[in-house]
Amino acid sequence: MSKTKAERLTDELRSCIIEHTYRYRDKLPTEMALVEKYSVSRQTVRKALAALVSEGLLESIQGSGYYVTYNLKNSQKCMRIAVIATYITEYIFPLILNGIERTASENGYSVMITATNNSIASERAILENLMKNPVDGILVEGTKTALPNPNIIYYRKLADSGIPIVFFNGYYASLEHPDIKHVVVDDYNGGRMLVRYLIDHGHEKIGGIFKSDDIQGNLRFSGFIDELMESGVGYSDSSIAWFTTENKYVFLNGINTGSMLKNIMNTCTAIVCFNDEIAYQLTMILDNTPETAVRTIVSFDHHKDIRSTSGIEVLSLGFPKDTMGRTITEKLIRMIDCAGEESETLDWLPLQASC
């Protein structure tokens, strides 16, 4: 028996979807455009579209049109998630990983973990490998997220192929794609919160140490500056020190305790640090440097055991480590299952004295 016009149009549109003429989440042409293109009636177009909706290849959004829901990667799940971190064993990532692995396992997924060491070249090699050996989704801590990154093209290609991506901790501001989202803590307001605490406790000379090549450092500094200026305290360029991925260990070892850092320690009664790792090293320097002005150090993450032998107060905002791991994994799994998701910002935990 020969097929009806509606059946033939259904076959044609189905082929276009499966062969990626119309890609995942693309909007189909309007009913009238399809009528003109295929020289059929509007009733025929509606029957074909209804058939594809019933097959799960399209969804109809009232007032908007028809969208492709077919995802080749989703139809051939390997039940594996890639996790790309800057560093695997350092700092807070192992605690985030606990939430990732537990949530992935509860949903039947295995986890493949790699590290970039915050190197753009290493990040590129990992992404090239994922293009040859695809996974169902990717959780990634971006590399040097405050800087232009040539690897953005690889992220777009992976997302275009139907592999959703969720960034955590940082993200590339220029990278926009419906299948790429991010989950971060509120770094900007974190900077404001720390400065507000210091001002409320009588500090007027406040310095800062920030990381320049990751977006977290830029956002924390932005909140730091805005709160100082809006509170009428103001700041001086000489009260700010910056470090990068490449010079961090020189900075942490105190080798460059030169004029800028000495000026901060001698003129500021409080210092905001990029994270607990920096705060810890700063206390080591201060404990071995007599007669500085510093009375309080505040930082981010509440992770490291920081004790000062010189009686300096050390406090830190708590990072929601387990919540981060669980949230990013749940979001990614929903995206793998074709659910619509949005980026998300988590709140810091309360400021606490160092443990």
N, C-alpha and C positions, 0 to 999 in steps of 0.2 A: 504494500500500500504506500503510495506517495505521501510525503510529509506535507502538512499544512504550511501556509506562509509563516504562521506564528512559530511552528516547530523549526522551520529552516532559519528564521531570525534568531531563535533561541540558540541553535547550534552555532551560528555565526558569532553572536556576542559571547557565548561561552568560550569559544576558541580565542577570541580577542583577550579575554580575561586570563585564561590559563597560559597563553603565550606572551602575556605581559604587554599587549598593546595598550590595555588599560591595566594599570598597576594597582597594587594594594593601596586602598584609601583614595584612589582617584575618583573624581566625580564624573559620571557618564554624561554624554551630551543630553540635552533636553529631549523630551518625547518628540517635539516637533522637529528637532534636528535629526533624530533617528528616522522619522517619517520621510523627510526629504532625502536623507542619505541612502535609504534602502528602498525607497519608492513603495512603501506599504502604508496601510491605514494606521490611524492612531490606536484603534482597537487591537490591531496585530502587535504593535509595539508594546502596549500595556500587557497583553497576554505573555509575550516573551519576557518582559521584565519581571512579571509576577512569578514565572517559572524559575527564573534565576534567583529570585529572593527565596523561594521555597527550597532551592538547592543549597542555599547558604553562600552563594557567590556574590550576592548583592544585598545591601540593606537600603530601605526606603526611609528617608528622613523628611517628615512632613514639612512642606514649605521650602525645602532645599533641593531635593532630588534624590538620585540613586548613587550609592557609593560602593566601590569594590571592597568586599570583605575577604575575598580569597587571598590567602597568603601561602605561597609555595612552601616556605620554611615551616610554617605552622602545620601544614599537612604532612610533613615528614619530620616530625620531632625526633631529636636524638636524646632529649632529656638531659642536656648538659648546658651549663651556664659558665661563661668565661668571666673571671674576675681579674682585672688589671689594676694593680696597686702601684704606688710609687715605690714603697718599700714594704716588704712582707713581714719582716721580723721586728722592725723598729716602731717605737712609740705606740700610738693607739690602734694601729691597724689590726693586730692580733685580736683585740677585743671586739672590733667591728666584725671581723671574720667569724667570730663565734656566732653572732646573730645571722650572718649570711648562710653559713653551713647548716645551722639548725633549721632555718626556714626553708632552705632549698631541699634538704632531706625530707622534711615533713610533706613536701609537695612532689616528691619522687624525682628530684633533680640531683645530679652530681655537680661538683664544682671543680673547675680547672683554674688554678691560680698562677699568675705570672707577675713579674715586677719590672718596672721600667727604670728604677733608680733615678727617677725624674730626668731621664735622658730622652730627648726627642728621637734620636736614632734608634734606641731600644724600643720605644713606643711604636715607631714605624714598622720595625721587624715583627713585633707581636701582631699588629693589625694586618700586615701582609699574610702572615700565617693563618689568621682567622678567615681571611678571604678565600684561602685554599682549603681550609678545614673548618667549615662553618659550625657554629653552635646555635642554640635556640635564642640566646640573648646575651648581652654583655653588661657587666657592672664595671665601671672604670673610674679611677681617681686620675684626673687629667694631669698631664705633664706641663709644668711651667705655664699655668693657665692664665697668667697675666700678660703673656707675650704672644705675638703672632705665631701660629703653629702650622707648618705645611702639612701636618697629618690630618687636618680637618677633612681633606678630600676623602681619606680612607673611611672616616666615620660616616660621611654622607653615603658613600658607596655601600657600606655594610647596611645602613638603615634603608637605603633604596632597595636592597635585596630582600627586605622583610625581616631583618634581624634588629629587634629593638635594643636601645642602649639607654642605660641610666647612669649618669655621672653622680659621684658623691664627693663631698667635701668642697670641690671646686668644679668649675665648668668653663667652657669657652664661650664668651659672650657673643661672638660672631657666628656660632654654630647653631642654626635653627633648622629643625626638621620635625615633622609630626611624630616620628618614632624615636626621638631623642629627648629625654627629660633629665632633670637633675634634682637631687635632694641635698640640701646644705643646711648648716646651722646659720643663724642670723648674725653673720660676722660684723656687719655694719653696726647693728644695735649692740652687739657685744662690746665693741670699742667705746660706744657711748656709755654703756653701763659701768665699765671700769673707771672711766674718767669721772662720771657722776659720783661714784663711791668715794673717790679720792677727794673731790671738791667738798663733798658733804662732811668729810673727816678732816677738813682744814688745810688741805694741800693747795698751794697756788703755783708752785714751780713743779711742773709735771713733764717728764721726758718720756721717750718711747723708743723701742727697738723693734723693727718690723722687717718682714721678708718681702723683697721687691718683685720676685719673678712668679709668685703664685697669687691668684686672685684673693685668697683669704687675707694675705698681708695688706693688699691694697684696700680692701673693704674695711678691715679693722682700723687701719690708719685713717680712712675717711671718716668713720664714726668718731674716732679719737679727736680728730681736728674739729669736726663740727660741734661736738659737745664743748670743747675748750672755748671755741669762738662764741657760741651762743650763750655760754655761761659768763662771758666777759673776762675769762682768765687769760686767753691768748696763748701764743707759743712762739718759740724762736726756732729757726732752722737748726741752730746749733744744739738743740735739745733732742734731736732725732738722729738715730743711727739706723742704717740699712744693711742687710746682708742678703746673699743669694745662695742658690743651691751649691754653686762651685766654691764659694768662700766660707760656707757655714762652719766647717770644722776648724778653720783658722780662727774664725770669730769665736767659736765656742771654747777653743783652747786659750783664749785670752792673748794670743800673740799680737793682735792688733789693738791692744788696750792703749791706743794712742790718744792724741789730743782730743778727738771728738768724744770718745767714751769717757775719758777723764773729765771733760767739761760737764757732761751729763751728770756724772756721779758727784761732782763738786758743787753743782748749782741747783740740782733738782732734789726735792725731798721725796718724790715718788717716781717710779718708772713703770710704764706699761710695757710688758714683753709680748712678743708674737705668740709664744706658747711656753709651756712649762719647761721644755728643753732649754730654751734661752734663759728663762728665769733661774733655773738651777745653776747654769754656768755663771750667771751674773752674781748669784749669792756667793759662789766660790771666789770670784774676783773681789767682791766687796769684803768678804771675811778676811782677805789677805791685804786689804788696802785700808790703812788707818785714816780716820778723820774725814770721811765723806759726808755729804749732806743727806744721803738716802736713808729714809726711815721705813718706807713701804715699797714692796714690789707686788704688782698684780699681773696676772697672765690668763691664758686660756687653756682649757682641757682638763684641769684637776686630775692629772695623771701621775705626775712624778712626785716622789717623796722629797720635799725640799725643806731643809732645816738650815737656819742661819745661826752661826756661833756668835755673831755680833748683835743679836737681838733685833734684826730687821723683821718686820711683819711681812709675811708672804701669803697671798691669797690667790685663788684661781676660780674662774667660771668652769662649771662642770660640763663636759661634753657628753651628750646622750649616746654613748657608744653602742649599747645593745639595741636601742631604738633605731639608730641609724642602720645597723646591719639588717634588722628585721624589715624596716620600712622600704629600703631600696630593693630588697629581694622580693617582697610581696608586690611592689609596684611593677617590677620587671616581669614577674610571672603573669600578672594581669595583662600586661602589654603583649606578651607572647600569645596569650589567649584572645588577643584582638580587642581588649577593652580600652576605652579611651582613658588616658591618664594625664595629669598635669604635674608640673614641677612643684616642689614642696620645700618649705623652709621650716626647720625645727628650732625650737627655743633652747637657749642655754639652760643648764641646771643652775641652781643658786650659787652665788659666790661663797666659797668656803676657804677656811684656813688650810694650808698645806698639811697633808696627812703625815 
